[in-house]
Amino acid sequence: MNLAQGADKLRGLQPAPVLALANVESAYGPVKAIRGVSLSVAPGSIATVLGANGAGKTTILKTISGVLDPTRGSIAFKGASIAGLDPAQIVRRGLSHVPEGREVFPLLSVRDNLLMGAYTRRDRDGVARDMEAVYGYFPVLRERAGQDAGLLSGGQQQMLAISRALMAAPELILLDEPSLGLSPKLTKDIFEIVVRINRERGTTILLVEQNANMALNAADYGYVLENGRIVAEDTCAALREKDDIKEFYLGMKDSGVRGERRWKKRKTWR
């Protein structure tokens, strides 16, 4: 076997991505929000998209889940195109979206919110098992099961939103800014549960997050989004060591004049 054949064989052993975007563009009216975005998520992994406010992170997730139709490009989930499908069809295929800002049903009880997440399922025993599983991840939800979801704290609503997505038994969860508006302790707790869900259930996760430090520590692979374009990608371990990421996303830079000069230099990914 020559080197080329060996490389082909190794590539054949790589699992096909559960999600793959190629040259995707989306717009809000005349305003183009994402431009030629290509990314993929390996099955059973956590991938993250980092970027500042307005970079287009949420738009990527809305486009994948069908809330927003792409104007260009392809989106494949488990090898089949989902671009432009109705969100309900996409959910039935095994993809759940936890939106930014939680968006629970405030006048429904915690339990009924969870059951709403399982509305596509007909396996009562499986739904009951998953209800117990989410109560195991977030015990406070069991304590508040009969309470209106609108009366929960922000952190508890975030727990409920993640649990509601899990009740659909998805293969892939899109998780948008889970740390938004939460204390550092609650953020840490929720990220630990997200990693547990991934490791214990094998659920693939695409995470959008402004807290780059938490995201890079939780995820396996990362993308950097700037002005609607992917400008860098690598394993999260490698991204944490890049000077640009340290300075612009982790708030770390060299001390002294040299550090100040480096901070003012243009990012190397441009």
C-alpha positions in Angstrom: 0.0 0.0 0.0 1.5 3.4 -1.0 1.1 6.6 1.0 -1.7 7.9 -1.1 -3.7 4.7 -0.6 -3.0 4.8 3.1 -4.2 8.4 3.3 -7.4 7.4 1.4 -8.0 4.5 3.8 -7.6 6.8 6.9 -10.0 9.3 5.4 -12.5 6.5 4.9 -12.3 5.7 8.6 -13.4 9.3 9.5 -17.1 9.4 10.5 -19.3 11.5 8.3 -20.3 14.8 9.9 -23.7 14.8 11.5 -24.1 18.4 10.3 -22.4 20.1 7.4 -22.8 23.7 6.1 -21.2 24.7 2.7 -21.1 28.3 1.6 -24.3 29.3 3.5 -25.6 32.8 3.3 -28.6 34.3 5.1 -30.0 37.8 5.2 -32.5 39.9 7.0 -34.1 41.8 4.1 -31.3 43.6 2.3 -28.8 43.0 5.1 -26.6 40.0 4.6 -26.0 38.5 8.0 -23.7 35.5 7.2 -21.5 35.2 4.2 -20.3 31.9 2.7 -20.2 30.0 6.1 -18.9 26.5 5.9 -18.6 24.3 9.0 -19.1 20.7 10.1 -19.8 18.9 13.4 -18.6 15.4 14.0 -21.0 13.0 15.6 -20.8 12.8 19.4 -18.7 16.0 19.6 -19.2 19.5 20.9 -18.4 22.2 18.4 -18.5 25.9 19.2 -18.8 29.2 17.2 -17.1 32.2 18.8 -17.7 35.8 17.9 -18.6 39.2 19.1 -22.2 40.6 19.2 -23.5 41.0 15.7 -21.0 38.6 14.1 -23.8 36.4 12.9 -23.6 33.5 15.4 -27.4 33.3 16.2 -28.2 33.7 12.5 -26.2 30.5 11.8 -28.3 28.5 14.3 -31.6 30.0 13.0 -30.7 29.1 9.5 -29.8 25.5 10.4 -33.1 25.0 12.4 -35.3 26.5 9.7 -36.3 29.7 11.5 -34.5 31.6 8.7 -34.2 30.3 5.1 -30.7 30.5 3.6 -30.3 32.5 0.4 -27.4 30.4 -0.8 -25.4 27.3 0.1 -26.3 23.8 1.4 -27.1 22.4 4.9 -26.9 18.7 5.4 -28.1 16.9 8.6 -27.2 13.2 8.7 -26.3 13.3 5.0 -29.7 14.8 3.9 -30.5 18.3 2.9 -32.5 20.3 5.4 -32.1 23.8 3.8 -35.4 25.6 3.7 -37.4 22.9 5.5 -40.1 23.8 8.0 -38.7 23.9 11.6 -41.2 21.2 12.7 -39.8 18.8 10.0 -36.2 19.5 11.1 -37.2 18.7 14.8 -38.7 15.4 13.7 -35.4 14.5 12.0 -33.6 14.7 15.3 -32.4 18.3 15.7 -33.4 20.6 18.6 -32.7 24.3 19.0 -32.3 26.0 22.4 -32.7 29.7 21.5 -31.0 32.7 22.9 -33.0 34.2 25.8 -34.5 30.8 26.9 -38.0 31.5 25.6 -39.9 29.0 27.8 -43.7 28.9 27.8 -44.3 31.1 30.9 -47.9 30.2 31.6 -47.3 26.5 31.4 -45.9 24.5 34.3 -42.4 23.2 34.2 -43.7 19.7 33.6 -45.9 20.8 30.7 -42.9 22.7 29.2 -41.0 19.4 29.2 -43.8 17.5 27.7 -44.1 20.1 24.9 -40.5 19.2 24.1 -41.6 15.6 23.5 -44.7 16.5 21.4 -43.2 14.6 18.3 -42.7 11.4 20.3 -45.1 8.4 20.7 -43.0 6.3 23.0 -44.5 7.0 26.4 -42.0 4.8 28.3 -39.1 6.6 26.6 -40.6 10.0 27.4 -41.0 9.0 31.1 -37.3 7.8 31.2 -36.1 11.1 29.6 -38.2 13.1 32.1 -36.4 11.3 34.9 -33.1 11.9 33.2 -33.6 15.6 32.9 -34.7 15.8 36.6 -31.4 14.0 37.4 -29.4 16.6 35.5 -31.4 19.5 37.0 -33.0 18.4 40.3 -34.6 21.9 40.9 -36.9 21.2 37.9 -38.4 18.3 39.8 -38.9 20.5 42.8 -40.7 23.1 40.7 -42.5 20.7 38.3 -45.9 22.1 39.1 -44.8 25.8 39.1 -45.4 28.1 36.1 -42.2 28.4 34.1 -42.5 32.2 34.0 -41.9 32.3 37.8 -38.5 30.5 37.6 -35.2 32.4 37.9 -33.2 33.1 34.8 -30.8 30.2 35.5 -33.7 27.8 36.1 -35.4 28.8 32.9 -32.1 28.1 31.1 -32.1 24.6 32.7 -35.7 24.1 31.5 -34.9 25.2 28.0 -32.1 22.7 27.7 -34.2 20.0 29.3 -37.1 20.7 26.9 -34.8 20.2 24.0 -33.6 16.9 25.4 -37.1 15.7 25.7 -37.3 15.5 21.9 -34.5 12.8 22.1 -32.4 14.8 19.6 -29.2 13.6 17.9 -28.0 17.3 17.6 -28.7 20.2 19.9 -28.1 23.8 18.8 -27.4 25.8 22.0 -27.4 29.6 21.7 -25.7 31.7 24.4 -26.5 29.5 27.4 -24.5 31.8 29.7 -26.5 35.0 28.7 -27.5 36.9 31.8 -26.4 34.3 34.3 -23.9 34.5 37.2 -20.5 33.0 36.8 -21.4 30.1 39.1 -24.6 29.3 37.3 -22.7 29.5 34.0 -20.2 27.0 35.3 -22.9 24.7 36.5 -24.8 24.7 33.2 -21.6 24.2 31.1 -20.7 21.2 33.3 -24.2 19.7 32.7 -23.9 20.4 28.9 -20.6 18.4 28.8 -22.2 15.6 30.9 -25.1 15.4 28.4 -22.7 15.1 25.6 -20.5 12.5 27.2 -23.2 10.4 28.8 -25.9 10.5 26.1 -23.7 10.9 23.1 -25.7 14.0 22.0 -23.9 16.1 19.5 -23.9 19.8 20.3 -23.3 23.0 18.3 -22.7 25.8 20.8 -22.8 29.5 20.2 -21.3 31.4 23.0 -19.7 34.8 23.9 -17.9 33.4 26.9 -15.0 32.1 24.9 -13.1 30.7 27.9 -16.0 28.4 28.9 -16.8 27.4 25.3 -13.2 26.5 24.4 -12.9 24.4 27.6 -16.2 22.6 26.9 -15.9 22.0 23.2 -13.8 19.8 21.0 -13.6 22.0 17.8 -14.1 25.7 17.3 -14.8 28.3 14.7 -14.3 32.0 14.9 -16.9 34.2 13.2 -16.3 37.8 12.3 -18.7 40.0 10.3 -20.6 37.0 9.1 -17.6 35.0 7.9 -15.6 32.1 9.4 -12.1 33.5 9.8 -10.4 30.7 11.8 -11.0 27.2 12.9 -9.1 24.5 14.8 -9.4 22.1 17.7 -10.2 24.0 20.9 -7.0 23.0 22.4 -5.1 24.6 19.6 -7.3 27.7 19.5 -6.7 28.3 23.2 -3.0 28.7 22.4 -3.3 31.1 19.5 -2.2 34.6 20.4 -5.1 36.2 18.6 -7.7 34.2 20.5 -5.9 34.9 23.8 -6.0 38.6 23.2 -9.3 39.2 21.5 -11.5 36.6 23.1 -9.8 35.5 26.4 -8.6 39.0 27.4 -4.9 37.8 27.7 -2.0 39.8 26.4 1.7 40.4 27.1 2.5 43.0 29.7 4.3 46.2 29.0 4.8 48.2 25.8 5.3 45.2 23.6 2.0 43.8 24.7 0.2 47.1 23.9 1.8 47.2 20.5 0.7 43.7 19.8 -2.8 44.4 20.9 -3.1 47.2 18.3 -1.8 45.0 15.4 -4.4 43.6 13.0 -5.6 40.1 13.7 -3.5 37.5 11.8 -6.6 35.8 10.4 -7.5 38.8 8.3 
